Amino acid sequence: MFSQIAAIVVPVFVLASIGFIWVRLGLDYEFKFVTRLTLEVGVPCLIFSTLVRTEIDVSVFKDIVLASMALYLVLGIISWGVLRALGLSIQTYLTPFIFSNSGNVGLPLCLFAFGPEGLAYGIAIFAAMVVANFSVGAWIVSGKPAPWEAFKQPMVYAALLGGLFLAQGWSIPLWFGNTLELTGQFVIPLMLITLGATIAGLPREAPWRVIGLSLLKYGLSGVVAFVIAWMFGLGGIAFGVFMLQAMTPVPVTSYLLAARFEAGAAEVARFVMISTALAVLVIPIVLRVLLSGGY
């Protein structure tokens, strides 16, 4: 079991470490170029090619998208109450509590743990997160409605188009599919390296409060995700992917939104860093439970 878990998590943390060490050595890293290339070219190709080429149950795919939206709604309500009780800023901390890093961290974990089918389900959750985070999440952070913000992201259109092809059972020409698949293959390694590079530039202060908030986030996410998965009848690989994606750390997008709208970016940066560091301990435990359960 140890070697199986190591085969899943070690590649993720090694690639993230490459980006971290690269930046800490003072070497140039073109964040703007890499981010645009990944999000506007690579990720849409990865999403569309995976949904078109992977054979998955359409009804389960739909259920996992709806379950993801339900997860964010319930987490939002509970987290709002918790943050109010703790006297913490809703504008700063609510979206980090709701959303998880289902892209940089979640997608490679889903692929290594559950194969192509797991990656397809992981992409469904990632797409749901992008839509929710860049619409409702942007609204929470900015204080202004932003219903169309998500539709500025090319990956959203790739997910919608891929879902349509999946539902209709349509196929694409071999040459086109191979081109999309080849283009999408650079995404996961580059996302992990960029994650490490981003963390290297975040504030290194690690107060105990943020450690406690990170553990609280993991606990809430795990409990709520389990209940939601049970309510939607998710089983097998779909259940494993749903739980694994829910238990990933605070997404870097939460920091980017906080910085953009001046909503406590330094605090969110620490939240991202500490929750990601704790993921080294949390994710192997989650995988141990999931894999021993036969998922």
RAPE-V371302 format. One record per residue. N is the residue number from 1. SS is DSSP state (H for helix, E for strand, C for the rest). PHI is phi in radians with two decimals (* if undefined). OMEGA is omega in radians with two decimals (none if undefined). Layout:
n = {N/N}
ss = {SS/SS}
phi = {PHI/PHI}
omega = {OMEGA/OMEGA}
This chain:
n = {1/2/3/4/5/6/7/8/9/10/11/12/13/14/15/16/17/18/19/20/21/22/23/24/25/26/27/28/29/30/31/32/33/34/35/36/37/38/39/40/41/42/43/44/45/46/47/48/49/50/51/52/53/54/55/56/57/58/59/60/61/62/63/64/65/66/67/68/69/70/71/72/73/74/75/76/77/78/79/80/81/82/83/84/85/86/87/88/89/90/91/92/93/94/95/96/97/98/99/100/101/102/103/104/105/106/107/108/109/110/111/112/113/114/115/116/117/118/119/120/121/122/123/124/125/126/127/128/129/130/131/132/133/134/135/136/137/138/139/140/141/142/143/144/145/146/147/148/149/150/151/152/153/154/155/156/157/158/159/160/161/162/163/164/165/166/167/168/169/170/171/172/173/174/175/176/177/178/179/180/181/182/183/184/185/186/187/188/189/190/191/192/193/194/195/196/197/198/199/200/201/202/203/204/205/206/207/208/209/210/211/212/213/214/215/216/217/218/219/220/221/222/223/224/225/226/227/228/229/230/231/232/233/234/235/236/237/238/239/240/241/242/243/244/245/246/247/248/249/250/251/252/253/254/255/256/257/258/259/260/261/262/263/264/265/266/267/268/269/270/271/272/273/274/275/276/277/278/279/280/281/282/283/284/285/286/287/288/289/290/291/292/293/294/295}
ss = {C/H/H/H/H/H/H/H/H/H/H/H/H/H/H/H/H/H/H/H/H/H/H/H/C/C/C/C/C/C/H/H/H/H/H/H/H/H/H/H/H/H/H/H/H/H/H/H/H/H/H/H/H/C/C/C/C/H/H/H/H/H/H/H/H/H/H/H/H/H/H/H/H/H/H/H/H/H/H/H/H/H/H/H/H/H/C/C/C/H/H/H/H/H/H/H/H/H/C/C/C/C/C/C/C/H/H/H/H/H/H/H/H/H/H/H/H/H/H/H/H/H/H/H/H/H/H/H/H/H/H/H/H/H/H/H/H/H/H/H/H/H/C/C/C/C/C/C/H/H/H/H/C/H/H/H/H/H/H/H/H/H/H/H/H/H/H/H/C/C/C/C/C/H/H/H/H/H/H/H/H/H/H/H/H/H/H/H/H/H/H/H/H/H/H/H/H/H/H/H/C/C/C/C/C/C/C/H/H/H/H/H/H/H/H/H/H/H/H/H/H/H/H/H/H/H/H/H/H/H/H/C/C/C/C/H/H/H/H/H/H/H/H/H/H/H/C/C/C/C/C/H/H/H/H/H/H/H/H/H/C/C/C/C/H/H/H/H/H/H/H/H/H/H/H/H/H/H/H/H/H/H/H/H/H/H/H/H/H/H/H/H/C/C/C}
phi = {*/-1.06/-1.15/-1.16/-1.17/-1.06/-1.13/-1.52/-1.57/-1.06/-1.01/-1.11/-1.34/-1.16/-1.15/-1.11/-1.14/-1.04/-1.12/-1.09/-1.15/-0.96/-1.24/-1.15/-1.39/1.49/-1.40/-1.21/-2.40/-1.39/-1.02/-1.09/-1.15/-1.09/-1.12/-1.15/-1.07/-1.22/-1.33/-1.71/-2.12/-1.14/-1.10/-1.02/-1.14/-1.10/-1.08/-1.13/-1.13/-1.19/-1.17/-1.33/-1.70/-1.55/-1.51/-2.31/-1.29/-1.07/-1.15/-1.19/-1.02/-1.12/-1.09/-1.26/-1.18/-1.12/-1.11/-1.11/-1.11/-1.12/-1.04/-1.15/-1.14/-1.16/-1.06/-1.10/-1.15/-1.15/-1.12/-1.03/-1.13/-1.12/-1.15/-1.08/-1.13/-1.48/1.27/-1.77/-1.16/-1.12/-1.06/-1.50/-1.81/-1.17/-1.12/-1.08/-1.34/-1.36/-1.76/-2.21/-1.39/-1.43/-1.75/-0.93/-1.64/-1.15/-1.08/-1.11/-1.12/-1.10/-1.14/-1.23/-1.46/-2.25/1.33/-1.00/-1.13/-1.10/-1.10/-1.09/-1.16/-1.09/-1.13/-1.04/-1.19/-1.07/-1.11/-1.10/-1.12/-1.06/-1.07/-1.20/-1.24/-1.56/-2.08/-1.16/-1.07/-1.11/-1.11/-1.08/-1.25/-1.50/1.43/-2.22/-1.00/-2.40/-1.15/-1.74/-1.05/-1.12/-1.44/-1.55/-1.69/-1.00/-1.14/-1.13/-1.18/-1.10/-1.18/-1.13/-1.19/-1.12/-1.12/-1.13/-1.09/-1.12/-1.15/-1.55/1.26/-1.34/-2.13/-2.19/-1.01/-1.01/-1.09/-1.23/-1.10/-1.11/-1.13/-1.11/-1.11/-1.10/-1.14/-1.26/-1.22/-1.42/-1.14/-1.09/-1.05/-1.21/-1.10/-1.21/-1.09/-1.16/-1.02/-1.09/-1.14/-1.15/-1.09/-1.08/-1.65/-1.48/-1.00/-1.61/-1.12/-2.27/-1.14/-1.06/-1.05/-1.22/-1.09/-1.11/-1.14/-1.14/-1.14/-1.13/-1.05/-1.05/-1.12/-1.09/-1.07/-1.12/-1.16/-1.15/-1.08/-1.10/-1.14/-1.11/-1.06/-1.17/-1.12/-1.58/1.19/-1.27/-2.47/1.04/-1.11/-1.04/-1.12/-1.06/-1.13/-1.05/-1.18/-1.12/-1.13/-1.19/-1.74/-1.52/-1.28/-1.07/-1.30/-1.10/-1.05/-1.11/-1.16/-1.08/-1.19/-1.11/-1.20/-1.14/-1.84/0.93/-2.08/1.24/-1.05/-1.11/-1.15/-1.16/-1.05/-1.12/-1.08/-1.04/-1.13/-1.21/-1.13/-1.22/-1.10/-1.19/-1.07/-1.05/-1.63/-1.24/-1.11/-1.03/-1.16/-1.07/-1.12/-1.04/-1.18/-1.16/-1.24/-1.24/-1.50/1.51/-1.49}
omega = {-3.14/-3.13/3.12/3.12/3.12/-3.14/3.14/-2.98/-3.06/3.11/-3.13/-3.07/3.08/-3.14/3.07/3.12/3.11/3.12/3.14/-3.11/-3.14/-3.12/-3.13/3.06/3.11/3.14/-3.10/3.04/-3.07/-3.06/-3.07/-3.14/-3.09/-3.12/3.13/3.12/-3.10/-3.02/-3.04/3.13/-3.01/-3.08/3.08/3.11/3.13/-3.11/-3.06/-3.10/3.13/-3.11/-3.11/-2.99/-3.10/3.14/3.12/3.13/-3.08/-3.12/3.10/3.09/3.12/-3.13/-3.08/3.05/3.13/3.11/3.12/3.11/3.10/3.11/-3.11/3.13/-3.11/3.09/3.13/-3.12/-3.12/-3.10/3.09/3.12/3.14/-3.12/3.07/3.13/-3.13/3.14/-3.12/-3.09/3.07/-3.10/-3.10/-2.91/-3.02/-3.12/3.05/3.10/-3.09/-2.96/3.14/-3.09/-3.10/3.10/-3.08/-3.08/-3.00/-3.07/3.11/3.10/3.11/3.14/-3.08/-3.08/-2.98/3.05/-3.09/3.11/3.10/3.10/3.14/3.09/3.10/3.10/3.10/3.13/3.13/3.13/3.10/3.13/-3.13/-3.14/-3.10/-3.06/-3.09/3.04/3.13/3.14/3.10/3.09/-3.14/-3.06/-3.08/-3.06/-3.14/3.11/-3.14/-3.03/-3.05/-3.10/-3.11/-3.06/2.95/-3.10/-3.14/-3.10/3.11/3.13/3.09/3.13/3.14/3.14/3.11/3.09/3.10/3.11/3.13/-3.10/-3.09/-3.11/-3.14/3.10/3.13/3.12/-3.08/-3.10/-3.13/3.12/3.12/3.13/3.13/-3.12/3.13/3.13/-3.11/-3.06/-3.14/-2.98/-3.02/3.08/-3.09/3.09/-3.14/3.11/3.13/3.07/3.13/3.13/3.12/-3.13/-3.14/-3.12/-3.14/3.10/-3.03/3.11/-3.07/3.14/-3.13/-3.13/-3.12/3.06/3.11/3.12/3.13/3.11/3.10/3.11/3.13/-3.13/3.13/-3.12/-3.12/-3.10/-3.11/3.14/3.13/-3.14/-3.14/3.13/3.11/-3.13/-3.13/3.09/3.13/3.13/3.07/-3.10/-3.14/3.10/-3.13/3.14/-3.12/3.13/-3.11/3.12/3.14/-3.05/3.03/-3.02/3.11/-3.10/3.09/3.12/3.09/3.09/-3.12/3.12/3.12/3.11/-3.11/-3.06/3.09/-3.09/3.10/-3.07/-3.12/3.12/3.12/3.11/3.09/3.12/3.10/-3.05/-3.07/3.14/3.10/3.09/3.13/3.11/3.09/3.11/-3.02/-3.02/3.06/3.10/3.11/3.13/3.11/3.14/-3.09/-3.08/3.10/3.09/3.07/-3.11/none}
